[in-house]
Amino acid sequence: MTPVAVPGPAEPEGARGRRLLHRSARPAAAALSGAALYLSFPPRPLWWLALPAFALLGWTLRGRRPRAGFGLGALTGLGFLLPLLVWTGEEVGPVPWLALAAVESLFVAATCLGVAAVSRLPAWPVFAAAVWVLGEAVRARVPFGGFPWGKIAFGQADGVFLPLAAVGGTPVLGFAVVLCGFGLYEVVRLALVRRATGALPRGPLAAAALCALAPVTGAAAALPLVSTDAEDGTATVAAVQGNVPRLGLDFNAQRRAVLDNHARRTEQLAADVAAGRVPEPDFVLWPENSSDLDPYRNPDARAVIDRAVRAVGVPTVVGAVLTPETGHLRNTLVQWDPARGPVATYDKRHVQPFGEYIPMRSVVRIFDKDVDRVSRDFGPGEEVGVFDLAGTRVGLATCYEAAFDWAVRDTVTHGARLLSVPSNNATFGRSEMTYQQLAMDRVRAVEHSRTVVVPVTSGVSAIILPDGRIVRQSKMFTPDALVAQVPLRSSLTPATRMGVLPEAALAAAALGGLGWAAARGVRARRGAVRGGAARDGATRDGAARGREETAAGPGAAADHQ
């Protein structure tokens, strides 16, 4: 006879809803933490949102299995990077934007896997914050030289943690923010446990509070490293923003118009100086791509530049595209002397993949026909860029290079007293990209205690003091010339002196935590196996005794009792 299945009682509608809500709570929290991280970045002055973002991420990941941590981390990465990088699709459509955000989110997912793995360790916020820094370090190096955009430090230009950039650069600044966020979550969690049970010792709660408060204390202690004193006198600098005729990638088809704009605005600056409306600059800085006509091969472009530089009468740095007969193009900054013409050059060392050169061009073409807009690849330079401009040693990092720790630090260790980051963001229209990049430059100013001058084709150009404050700033897509007297400095911050060492130390701590968590997991599994074997053995022994007693009869059983 076939047994008939009897249906169990129907699940109440409310219970089903609660179960669904419980299952979706952590994925929703993961995505929300990513969105909060995005909102903490410029142009919004909401840097403090990074703290609740990481507190929420701590609740999401603590105690999860690594595989679950990876999936939740992917949601965090998408919630963070999809809106942060939307400018990458400003003119070429959504495919590059979505692809970049998806790939970079995988790095965040792998990082969150590591955070979940170390979340059961004592003092886990310390290890988890170190794992985050390790994830950022990897993302800044691979693939194709890395993509550091979205490092937590770059969202903290207005924050209380900014002085820590002078202590250990972007790794220490980012570590402090993440540690404070995870520490805040742990304080709340342990306080609730103590309130519910009354059995929690004070030690763990004090340790969690230390994780939350130590970064703020460290930032306060680092304040003396942030100074605007003129150690080597001052310089009067001018940053010219000539503007572009139209937005978008067609910018590069308007090369002569862009060059004329910058020359015209420089000549107007010369007239303003002659009339006493602005002080005379010691040198002038033009943006990246201010002359996409090669002045070495185009006599007309050379004449336009030469006339403008002679008018202003001081050394001028011109951003140019050099087009040799063979080989790669060069994104070059040219030092132009009013009497002698071009006297020195700096070739951009970190050229931008998929922007200035196309890796795997034939494969990329399958997915994006616009790839051939970059018809000829740019090649990287090899020399560190430091120009002597009227007696001031000026370090040069072109646009995208400002995102890389080494590219800026190299110029300071080679004697730069002031930094310039000439940029061209006309391609990205009125997006948030220019504000995100400006925040990077402000962090670099504090990190190396140097004035940073940012001449941009279309905005926002700025002059930034060594404490990260902006003293001159242009409007977007408006011709302008910013002039200011700024301090020159030669002392080296701890961050400049140590270079990559703080990042390496935090990476080592992260790897140590991951190794410790793995070892604990192995021991736990072995203990579970031994415990299971012991239970199985006890069960077998009991069964064997039962069989023996049955075989011996009731009397034997009574004697045994």
Secondary structure by P-SEA (a helix, b strand, c coil): cbbbbbbcccccaaaaaaaaaaaaaaaaaaaaaaaaaaaaccccccccaaaaaaaaaaaacccccaaaaaaaaaaaaaaccccccccccccccaaaaaaaaaaaaaaaaaaaaaaaaaccccaaaaaaaaaaaaaaaaaacccccccccccccccccccccccccccccaaaaaaaaaaaaaaaaaaaaaaaaaaacccccaaaaaaaaaaacaaaaaaaaacccccccccccccbbbbbbbcccccccccccaaaaaaaaaaaaaaaaaaaaaacccccccbbbbccccccccccccaaaaaaaaaaaaaaccbbbbbbbbbccccbbbbbbbbccccccccccccccccccccccccaaaaaaacccccccccbbbbbbcbbbbbbccccbbbbbcccccccaaaaaaaaaacccbbbbbbbcccccccaaaaaaaaaaaaaaaaacbbbbbbbcccccccccccccccccccccbbbbbbbbbbbbccccccccccaaaaaaaaaaaaaaaaaaaaaaaaaaaaaaaaaaaaaaaaaaaaaaaaaaaaacaaaaaaac
